[in-house]
Amino acid sequence: MIYFEEGLYYQALNLLKSLLTSGATSPSQSPAIVPPPQLLALIATISVHPTLTTRAKSLDQIQAANLALQYLQLVLQHVGPINGNFEEAFAFTGNASVARREVTGRRRTTGGGGSPKTDVIDGINNELANTGSLWARSPDIWNMLGWCFNCSILHKKRWERWSAWTLYMIDVLEADFNARIAEAGSALLEHCLLAKYVNFSGSVPGTARDKKIVRALFADGCKSSVAEFGEIWPRETKGLKKDREMKKSEAKIDIEGNNYGDYMMDEIDEELAQSASEPSSPPSENLSGHGAAIPDTAEPLGGMDSIKLRVRLMALLINLSIHRPEIFTEPEVLYDIYSDHIRTLPIQTFLIILSPVNLQHFPAPAQSSFVQFILRALIGTSPLMPPSDDIPEETFANSYLPSSANNRSTGDNAKVSLCIETLLRWVSNHGELLWTPGLNDAAEVGIKARFVYSKKSKNSRLAGDKMWLAASAERIRSILLFMNP
């Protein structure tokens, strides 16, 4: 505790790590020493706080932040979110003026065996554990996630740290959700972290709350998104470059006094820069071989890593809505809100979200229903029929394959084609649709209709949309050919 209060984070975390991993080779029923919730909350703040990461002034601070995240991952791995009491540790107070929390320290077990030894521990005398805490600075997890995803577009350096934190929190939410399902089915899901997060402080169950949550998942760095999901700490994205340059310019060389000014500082700065960016994504390679950068089709949502995290969060919310809709909302309501955001995305980004590698994160009952809802919104099917994963042949032949967008947008017609293509792949892989000549006929009617109703233009963007439309049409033909016995 003293180490943390004195700001000696690296030493404190090394000690905690040793205590945790020293029992890793013991039987699963052996007690694991886990710090009390308020210490876990502080460690979480240390792992992402700007003064210890992107604005760190020393290598020790950066190492402490990296070790903090590593320690949290070890606690999740060896103890789990339930025995680790993450429900209390990762509770958003929503009040930056919170003074301190008094909680109970516990000696927990990874297997449920052994009695916990309890000691009452006072709140920590450290700003990062109180008013500067992540859990106090952000009113709820959705504000935090919205800011994280805004950073993926606007503040790439900050996103390198936030992405690691977001990945960790998703791992926690998934582990917690799955553990409670394994223990008692859906009966205990009201106690899971995700259920508590969707019913955040001050929220009123209903469409307004649900839409705010989904807006956070689709935060795109625009003015309104930044206004709603702003930075967690003041001046969070400000760097230290000017301050460092000023110090260098003022420094004087005094060999006898062991003051070398800015001599050999470049090597130190380089080491700090590399450490500050850990963990980070590898730079994209130039595959063209001509020095020209390849466009990132995922960039409207912050890149592939950002989209993967967004999709996993979408899947978690779908899972909760399927198992316990009374806690959150009905799946159809959630699909409808998702659709409002997804169908307006650029075609390339739209396709990434509907790709098999991303849809596989969704629970099986939702993979088809989700795409059907987007398709119905694009073709204007009215009234919306309840989506079903068992798509009958007549629905494909009469409603989906021959359909076109409810407007003359080439992009929307391409998205209709991509949805149909995705559904065909899904039913083909699951063996739930038998080929008939009528499917081929309906497909050709739809392909022709989507081309006829698309705008004719030499605009480069519209020309690109038409290329996507033509390519998808050929893939639809290929899938049906593959399905033909």
N, C-alpha and C positions, 0 to 999 in steps of 0.2 A: 504493500500500500504506500509506503514511504517513497519507494522508487517512483511510482506514478505521480505522487504529489510533488516531487522534486523535478519532474520532467525527465527522469532517467528511464525513458520508455524501452530502449533497447535492452538494458540490463534486466528490467522487470519482465519483459516478454521472453527473454532467454531463460530466465528462471521458471516461468510458467510453462514454457515449452518442455523443459527438462522434466518437470513434475508430471506433465501429461503423458509424454512419450515413454517415460521410464516404466510405466505399467503396461505398455502396448504389447509386450510379450507374455503377460500374465493371462490366465484364463479369462474368458469373456465376462464372467461373473465378478471379477475382481473390481473393487472400487476405483474409479478414476477421479483424480483431483481436478475439479473445475472451479474457476473463480466465481464469485457471486455475480448476479445479473448486472449490477451497476459497473463492475469491472469489465464485463464483456461489452457493455454498451460503450464504455470509454475506449476499449481496444478497437471497436468498430469505427469510432470517430477518428482515432489515430490513423487507421489504415487509409483514410480518404481525405483528411483535412488538408487544405491547400498549403498551410505553413509547414507541413511535414512531407509534402509531395511536390507539386508543381511550383511552389514558392519556397521550397526548403533552402536554407542557407548553409547547410552542412551535410556531409555525406552520412553522418550518424542519424540525422533526422529521416533521411530517405530510407536508410536501412531499417529504422524502427517501423516506418509505415509498411514496408514490404514484409517485415517479420510479423506485424500485427495481422495482416491479411492471411499470411501463411498459418498463423496460430488459429485463427478463426476456422480455417479450412480443416485443420487437424481436429478441432473440437467437434465439428460437424461429422467428420469421418469416424472418430473413435467413440464419441458419446452420443451424437445425434441431437436433433433439435428439441425433442421432448425432454430427455434426461438433462440436456444442457440448459433447460429453462429459457429457451430463446423467446418464448411467449412474453416473458417479463423483461428480458434483456433488450429485446428489439421492439419495445413499445414506444410509439411516437407520443410524446407529451403534448406536442402542438403548442408549446408555450416557451418561448425563448427566455422568459424571466424566471423559469423554474430554478429553485435554489439548490436543492439536493434531494436525493432519495435515500431512504433507509431500507435496506433489504436484508435478506437472510443468505448467508453463505452456506453452501451445501457441498457435501462430499457425495457425489453421485456415482452410480454404477452404469456401465454400458449394457448390462443384461438384466437389470431390475433386482439383482440380489444385493444383500447388504443393507444396513441401515444408515441413512445419512446422518452425519454429524453436523449439528447446527451451531453456528456462532453468529451473533448479531454484529454487523459491521456498519459503522456510520458512513454517511456519504463522503465522497472523495473531495478533498480540498484542491480542486483543479478546474480551471475554467472549461476545459474540454469535456469535463464530466458534468457540467452544469449548463450555464448559459451558452457556451460554445459547442455543446454537444450536437451531433447530427440529429439526434432524436428530439431535441428541443428546437433546433433551427428550422426543421421542416415540419409542417403541421401534420402531414401524413405521407405515406409511402408514394402516393400517386404524384404529389408535388415533386418529390425527390426524383422519381422515374422520369417525369416530364422534363425536368431540368437535365437529367442525364442524357436523354435522347436529343434534347436541343444542343447539348455539347457535342454530340456525335456529328453534328452538321456545322455548328458555328465555332466550336473551340476544340479542335482536334487534340491539342496537348492535354487539355483537361479530360477529354473523353478517354484517353489512354488509362487514366486512373479510375474514372467512373465506370468504364466498361468492365473492369475486373471486379469492382464492387457489385455492379448489377448482376454479373454472372454468378457471383457468390450468393446473393440474396435469392436469385431464382433457384439455385441448387437447394437452398434452405427451404424455400416454399414448397418445392417439389418433394423433398425428403419428408417434410412435416406432413404434407397432404397424404402421401403414399403410406406413411407409418400409421396414420389414423385409419385409413381405409383397410390396411392389413389387420389392424387390431380389432375393429368392430364394424367394418363396412362403412356406410355413410352416417352411422348413428352419432359418431363423435366429431363430425366435421365442423360443428359450430365452435369447437375449441381450437381449430387449426388457425395458424397465423393468417392465412389468406382470408378466412371468414371474418376475422377481426379487422383486417386491413380494408376490406370492401365496405365495412360498416364503420368508417372512420369517424372521429369526433366531429360533431356538428352536422353530419350528413343525414339526409332524410331519404329512406329507401324510395326509389322511383327512377324515372327516366333521366332527370337532371343529374343525379348522382352517377348513374351508369354511364352517361355521356361524358362526364368529367373524367372518369376512370379510363375510358377508351381514348379520349383526347390525349391523355398522358402517354398512352402506348403509341400514338401516332404523332407525337410532337415533332414538328418539322422545321423548327428554327425560325418560323415566320414571326412577324411582329406580335400578333395576337397570342401565339404560343409562348413566346418569351415573357409576355406580360402576365400570362396565367401561371407559367411554370418558370419562375426566375431563379437566380442563383441562390444557393443555400447560405453561403457566407459572404459578407461584404467584400468587394474587390477580389472575388474568388479567381477570376480569370486573368488578373493582372500579373505580369511576370516581374522578374527581378533584374532584367537586363540593364535598365537605366541605372538602377542603384549600384550594380556591380561595376558598370563602366565608370560611374562617378568615383567609386572607391579606388578604382585602378588609376584614374587620372590624378587623384589626390595623393596617391602613395608615393613615397620617396624611398630611394634605395639607401640603406644604411647597413653595410655589411657587418660592421662591428656590433651593431645592435640586432643582428639577425633579421633585419627587415629588408626583403628583396623586392619590395614594390609588387609590380605585376609580372616579374620575371618568373617563368615556368608556370604561370597561372593558367595558361591555355590547356595544359594537360589535366589540371584539377577540374577546370570547368567542363572539359569533355567527359571526365569520369562522372561528375555530378549529373550532367545532362543524360548520360546513358542510364544511370541508376534511377533518375527521376521518371524516366519513361517506362520502367518496368512495372507491371507486365505490359507489353505493348504488342501490337500486331506487326508482323513482318511487312516491309514495304512491298507494294505491288510491283511486279517485274514488268519491264518493258518488253512485251512479246512481239512487237512489230519489227524490232530490229532496225528501225529508222529514226529512233530518237523521239518519236511522237508518242504521247501518252494515250493509252487506251481508255476510252470513256468508261466510267464506273456506272453501270446501269442501276446500281443500288444506291447511288449517292443521294437521291432525293429523300431517302430515309436514313442517311448517315453511313451507308456502306453495308457490306454483307454481314459483318459481325453484329452491327446494330439490328439488322432485320431478323437475324436468328434469335436474338434476345427478345425482340418484340413478339415474334411468333410464339416463343415458349410461354411468354406471359399471356398471350391470347389463349393458348391451349389450356393454361391453368384456370383461367376464368370460365372457359367452356366446361371444363371438368367439374368445377364447382356448381355451375348452373344446371348441369345434367344430374348430378347426385343430390343436390339440395337447393332447388330453385327458390325455396322460401327464404333462404339465407341471402341470396343475391338477386337473381332474376331468372326468367324463363329463357331457355336457350334461343328460342326464336327471336326474342327481343334483342339479345346480345348479337345474334347474326345480323340482324337488321342494322344495328348501330355500326358494326364492323363494315358492313357493305357500304354505308354512306362514306366511309373513309377510303376504302380500298378501290372502289370503282372509279374514283377521280384521279388515281395515281397514274403516272406515265406507264405506257404499256410494258416496258422492260421491267419496271419495279413491280407492276401488277403480276407479271408472269413469275417473278421470283417468289412472291408470297404463295402463289398457287402451285409451285413446283412440288413434286413428290417428296423431295428431301425436307421441305418445310411442313407439308401437310402430315407427314408421318408423326409429328409431335402432337397432333390433335387426337383425342380419343376416337376409336373406330366409329362410333355412331355419328360423329360430327364431320368426318372427312368429306362425305358426299353432301350432307345437308348444308354445310357451310358454303360450298361452291354453288349449290342449287340456289341458295338465297341470293348470292351475288348475280347469278345468271338471270333470275326472275326480276331483279331490280333493273337490269340492263334492257331486258326485252319488254318490260312493262306488263308482265302477266298479271291480270287482275280478275278476280281477287287472288291474293297470294295463297296458294295451296300449302298446307303443312308439308314441309320437306320430309322426304323418306329416303333412307339409304337403299332400300330395295326399289330401284327405279324400274317400273314396268316397261315393257317394250313399247306399248302404246304412248306412254309419256315421252319417251325418246323420239318416237317416230312422228308424233303429232304436235308436241309442244316444244321440244328442244332442238333437234336436228334441223328442222326447216325454218327456224326463227332467225330474225335479224334484230338489230338494236331498234329502240323506239324513237330513234332520231337518225339524221343523215351523217352522223359523225363517223368518219373512217376509224378513228381510234376506238369508239364504243363498239363498232361492228367487229373489230379485231378482238376486243375483249370478250365479246359474245362467243366468237369462234374458239378462243383460248379456254373459256369455261367449258364449252361442249367437248373440246379435246381432252381436258382434264377429267371430266366425268366419264368419257369413254374409256380412258386409261384405267380409271378406278374400277368400273364395272368389269372391264376385261380382266384385270388382275384378280378380282374377287369372284369371277365366274358367275355373276348374277344377271347376265344379259346374254341371251342366245341370238346369234346372227340370223337375220331374215332379209330377203331381197328388199323388203319395204324400208329397212334402215338405210340401205344404199341410196334408194330413190329419195328419201327424205333428206339425206345428207347433201345430195346434189342440189336439191331445191334450196336448201339453206345457204349453201356456198354461193349460188348464183344470186340469191336475194341480198346477201350481205355485200356483194360487189356492186350490184345495181343501186342499192340505197346509200352507198358511200359517196361522199363528195369527190368530184373530179377536180384536181388541182395540181399545179406544178410546185406548190409549196414543199420545201424539203422535209418538213416534219410530217405533213400529210402523206408524202411519198414514202417515208419510212413506215408510217402506220399501214399503208397498203402492202408493203413488203411483209410485215408481220401477218397481215390478213391472208395473203397468198400462201405463206409458209405454213400457217396453221391449217389452211384448207387441205394442203397436201398431206399433212400429218393425219388429219381426220380420215382421209381416204386410205392411208396406210394402215391405220388401226382397224378400220372395218375390214380391210383385206386380210389382216392377220386373224380377225375373229371368224372369218368365213371358213368353215370346216372343209 
